[in-house]
Amino acid sequence: MTSATLPTADTHVRLLAGYAGNGRPAYEVLPARTLDGDLFELAGSPGLVLGCAAGDVLRISDDGEFEVTRQGPWLCVQAAPEAGTFTAEVLTALHEAVEGLGGLVESPATLRFAVITIERSTDPAALENALDAWADRTGQVAWWFGNGEVAQ
């Protein structure tokens, strides 16, 4: 990470990620900092939930639905293999692709997906070029902006 630092977490929040084939809700648990009542600042970017990133302030309802009340200084980029899991080599290549841009890459132990937290001020063309080159080099991987926007 470059000039900004992630908030320090004092709790975890449960966000609705979507619904399974049987109609049951699926959740992702993320580190957060308690602000006031139902307001929390995310201390990490999600790997499954769409619409938010680390540093965003969220109003969270009991069912896991949320509203971003203030955007933080980071973008969330999510990545996944088209099948199976990432290899250690593919994940290392992702780290190398974004380290010069100040991105933080995280992945669960299962290597089913990866999430990149990167400053919103990052040059969009440089970020997209780095991620496209990584995807082309490693093959059969996809990436997308998890908070639904490109850097401005």
C-alpha positions as CSV (number, residue, x, y, z in Angstrom):
1,M,0.0,0.0,0.0
2,T,1.2,3.5,-0.6
3,S,0.3,6.7,1.4
4,A,-3.0,5.6,3.0
5,T,-3.3,2.9,5.6
6,L,-6.2,0.5,6.2
7,P,-8.4,1.2,9.2
8,T,-7.8,-0.8,12.4
9,A,-10.5,-3.4,12.9
10,D,-12.3,-3.8,16.3
11,T,-15.0,-6.1,15.1
12,H,-16.3,-8.2,12.1
13,V,-19.4,-7.5,10.0
14,R,-21.5,-9.9,8.0
15,L,-22.4,-8.8,4.5
16,L,-24.8,-10.4,2.1
17,A,-22.9,-11.8,-0.9
18,G,-25.9,-13.2,-2.7
19,Y,-28.0,-16.3,-2.7
20,A,-27.1,-20.0,-3.2
21,G,-28.9,-22.2,-5.7
22,N,-31.3,-23.3,-3.0
23,G,-32.3,-19.7,-2.3
24,R,-30.4,-19.5,1.0
25,P,-28.4,-16.3,1.6
26,A,-24.6,-16.5,1.4
27,Y,-22.5,-14.1,3.5
28,E,-19.0,-12.8,3.7
29,V,-17.5,-11.8,7.1
30,L,-15.1,-8.8,6.9
31,P,-13.0,-6.9,9.5
32,A,-14.4,-3.5,10.3
33,R,-14.1,-0.6,12.7
34,T,-17.2,0.3,14.7
35,L,-18.3,3.9,14.1
36,D,-21.8,4.5,15.5
37,G,-24.9,2.3,15.7
38,D,-25.2,0.6,12.4
39,L,-22.2,2.4,10.8
40,F,-19.0,0.5,10.2
41,E,-15.8,1.3,8.3
42,L,-14.4,-1.7,6.4
43,A,-10.9,-2.7,7.3
44,G,-10.5,-5.1,4.4
45,S,-11.9,-5.4,0.9
46,P,-14.3,-8.3,0.1
47,G,-13.5,-11.2,-2.1
48,L,-17.2,-12.1,-2.8
49,V,-19.4,-9.2,-1.9
50,L,-19.8,-6.5,-4.6
51,G,-20.3,-2.8,-4.1
52,C,-17.7,-1.9,-1.5
53,A,-14.0,-1.7,-0.6
54,A,-11.8,-1.2,2.4
55,G,-12.2,2.2,3.9
56,D,-15.8,2.6,2.8
57,V,-18.3,3.5,5.6
58,L,-21.3,1.2,5.4
59,R,-24.8,1.2,7.1
60,I,-25.5,-2.5,7.6
61,S,-28.9,-4.0,8.3
62,D,-29.4,-7.2,10.3
63,D,-29.9,-9.3,7.1
64,G,-26.5,-8.3,5.7
65,E,-27.8,-5.8,3.2
66,F,-25.7,-2.6,3.2
67,E,-25.5,0.9,1.9
68,V,-22.2,2.8,1.3
69,T,-22.6,6.1,3.1
70,R,-19.1,7.3,2.3
71,Q,-16.5,5.9,-0.1
72,G,-13.0,5.4,1.2
73,P,-9.7,5.9,-0.6
74,W,-9.5,2.4,-2.0
75,L,-10.8,0.4,-4.9
76,C,-11.5,-3.3,-4.6
77,V,-10.5,-5.6,-7.5
78,Q,-11.6,-9.2,-7.4
79,A,-10.0,-12.0,-9.3
80,A,-10.8,-15.7,-9.7
81,P,-9.6,-18.7,-11.8
82,E,-12.1,-19.8,-14.4
83,A,-12.0,-23.3,-12.8
84,G,-10.6,-24.7,-9.6
85,T,-8.2,-22.6,-7.6
86,F,-5.2,-20.4,-8.2
87,T,-1.8,-22.0,-8.1
88,A,0.9,-20.4,-5.9
89,E,2.7,-19.3,-9.1
90,V,-0.4,-17.4,-10.4
91,L,-0.9,-15.7,-7.1
92,T,2.7,-14.7,-7.0
93,A,2.4,-13.3,-10.5
94,L,-0.6,-11.2,-9.4
95,H,1.5,-9.8,-6.4
96,E,4.2,-8.9,-8.9
97,A,1.8,-7.3,-11.3
98,V,0.4,-4.8,-8.8
99,E,3.2,-4.3,-6.3
100,G,4.6,-1.3,-8.3
101,L,1.2,0.3,-8.2
102,G,0.9,0.0,-4.4
103,G,-1.7,-2.8,-4.4
104,L,-2.3,-5.2,-1.6
105,V,-3.2,-8.8,-2.7
106,E,-5.0,-11.1,-0.3
107,S,-6.4,-14.6,-0.8
108,P,-8.0,-17.2,1.4
109,A,-6.0,-20.4,2.2
110,T,-8.2,-22.2,-0.4
111,L,-6.9,-19.9,-3.2
112,R,-10.4,-19.9,-4.7
113,F,-10.2,-16.1,-5.3
114,A,-8.0,-13.1,-4.7
115,V,-8.8,-9.5,-3.8
116,I,-6.6,-6.5,-4.5
117,T,-7.0,-3.3,-2.4
118,I,-5.5,-0.4,-4.3
119,E,-5.7,3.4,-3.9
120,R,-8.5,5.0,-5.8
121,S,-6.0,7.6,-7.1
122,T,-4.1,4.8,-9.0
123,D,-3.8,5.5,-12.7
124,P,-6.7,3.5,-14.3
125,A,-4.9,2.7,-17.5
126,A,-1.8,1.4,-15.5
127,L,-4.0,-0.7,-13.3
128,E,-6.0,-2.2,-16.1
129,N,-2.9,-2.8,-18.2
130,A,-1.1,-4.6,-15.3
131,L,-4.2,-6.8,-14.6
132,D,-4.8,-7.6,-18.2
133,A,-1.1,-8.5,-18.7
134,W,-1.3,-10.8,-15.6
135,A,-4.5,-12.5,-16.9
136,D,-3.0,-12.9,-20.4
137,R,0.3,-14.3,-19.0
138,T,-1.3,-16.8,-16.6
139,G,-4.3,-17.8,-18.6
140,Q,-7.8,-18.8,-17.6
141,V,-8.3,-16.1,-14.9
142,A,-10.7,-13.2,-14.7
143,W,-10.7,-9.9,-12.8
144,W,-13.2,-7.2,-12.2
145,F,-13.8,-4.1,-10.0
146,G,-15.5,-5.3,-6.9
147,N,-17.0,-2.0,-6.1
148,G,-18.3,-1.6,-9.6
149,E,-16.2,1.3,-10.9
150,V,-12.9,2.1,-12.4
151,A,-10.5,4.5,-10.8
152,Q,-11.2,8.1,-11.6
